[in-house]
Amino acid sequence: MGYFIEHECPSGADYHNLIRFFSEVSDYFELTRYNIRPEGYAEDYDQVMAQLAPYLISKKNTHKNAGNDTRRWHSMTLFRYKLNSTTIRILKESADSLFEWGGRDEEDNQLPEDLTFYQNRKPIFFMVGHEEYAEINLTDEKEIEKFKSLLGTALKEFDD
């Protein structure tokens, strides 16, 4: 059984609870840069990437991440980061809501995209910010119940 969030964006305390929860049960996280902006990204984007740079584990050019396949349109770069108190603080302070990570902003001031948390090399949480969609793939019943109790946003179920 999996869960998803669609169009109902966790923000404020719900967003911080989500980040805290996944930082406790995950091994590392990834952010994506879609290689479609020759003019570069906004200042907030560059600032977050600079803050996270010392914690970079790997960087990979590809056409697919946990939630999106762009093979027909363009490539993407995946940035894998360590999870520690500093990177968690950066994630919490850089956004006030989940879909700010790659969401469409009228001022074109968006953050890196597709925040994804991994446990045992499997994505247990991924999102596509510009689609306002997130998916939770937890298998441990205790973790599922804890996550549900922390998040005020309605979760929708789907069968694997």
Solvent accessible surface area in square Angstrom, and as a share of the most:
residue,aa,sasa,rsa
1,M,104,0.46
2,G,0,0.00
3,Y,15,0.06
4,F,37,0.16
5,I,0,0.00
6,E,64,0.29
7,H,123,0.55
8,E,85,0.38
9,C,47,0.28
10,P,1,0.01
11,S,60,0.38
12,G,32,0.31
13,A,75,0.58
14,D,35,0.18
15,Y,0,0.00
16,H,69,0.31
17,N,32,0.16
18,L,1,0.01
19,I,0,0.00
20,R,94,0.34
21,F,1,0.00
22,F,0,0.00
23,S,16,0.11
24,E,101,0.45
25,V,30,0.17
26,S,15,0.09
27,D,78,0.41
28,Y,26,0.10
29,F,0,0.00
30,E,6,0.03
31,L,0,0.00
32,T,2,0.01
33,R,70,0.25
34,Y,7,0.03
35,N,57,0.29
36,I,95,0.48
37,R,58,0.21
38,P,133,0.84
39,E,134,0.60
40,G,32,0.31
41,Y,36,0.14
42,A,21,0.16
43,E,143,0.64
44,D,52,0.27
45,Y,7,0.03
46,D,79,0.41
47,Q,100,0.44
48,V,7,0.04
49,M,28,0.13
50,A,69,0.53
51,Q,77,0.34
52,L,0,0.00
53,A,58,0.45
54,P,98,0.62
55,Y,52,0.20
56,L,67,0.33
57,I,88,0.44
58,S,49,0.32
59,K,118,0.50
60,K,123,0.52
61,N,112,0.57
62,T,27,0.16
63,H,70,0.31
64,K,114,0.48
65,N,15,0.07
66,A,33,0.26
67,G,31,0.30
68,N,38,0.20
69,D,58,0.30
70,T,4,0.03
71,R,150,0.55
72,R,199,0.73
73,W,167,0.59
74,H,43,0.19
75,S,37,0.24
76,M,0,0.00
77,T,0,0.00
78,L,19,0.09
79,F,13,0.05
80,R,77,0.28
81,Y,3,0.01
82,K,99,0.42
83,L,33,0.16
84,N,49,0.25
85,S,93,0.60
86,T,40,0.23
87,T,0,0.00
88,I,36,0.18
89,R,113,0.41
90,I,4,0.02
91,L,0,0.00
92,K,52,0.22
93,E,122,0.55
94,S,30,0.19
95,A,7,0.05
96,D,94,0.49
97,S,19,0.12
98,L,0,0.00
99,F,14,0.06
100,E,66,0.30
101,W,0,0.00
102,G,1,0.01
103,G,8,0.08
104,R,191,0.70
105,D,67,0.35
106,E,181,0.81
107,E,147,0.66
108,D,73,0.38
109,N,54,0.28
110,Q,17,0.08
111,L,9,0.04
112,P,0,0.00
113,E,11,0.05
114,D,2,0.01
115,L,0,0.00
116,T,4,0.03
117,F,0,0.00
118,Y,19,0.07
119,Q,39,0.17
120,N,113,0.58
121,R,207,0.76
122,K,139,0.59
123,P,43,0.27
124,I,8,0.04
125,F,0,0.00
126,F,21,0.09
127,M,1,0.00
128,V,8,0.05
129,G,0,0.00
130,H,44,0.19
131,E,97,0.44
132,E,73,0.33
133,Y,56,0.21
134,A,0,0.00
135,E,27,0.12
136,I,0,0.00
137,N,41,0.21
138,L,5,0.02
139,T,125,0.73
140,D,66,0.34
141,E,117,0.53
142,K,170,0.72
143,E,36,0.16
144,I,10,0.05
145,E,99,0.44
146,K,98,0.41
147,F,3,0.01
148,K,74,0.31
149,S,93,0.60
150,L,39,0.19
151,L,14,0.07
152,G,66,0.64
153,T,10,0.06
154,A,57,0.44
155,L,40,0.20
156,K,84,0.36
157,E,101,0.45
158,F,56,0.23
159,D,115,0.60
160,D,139,0.72
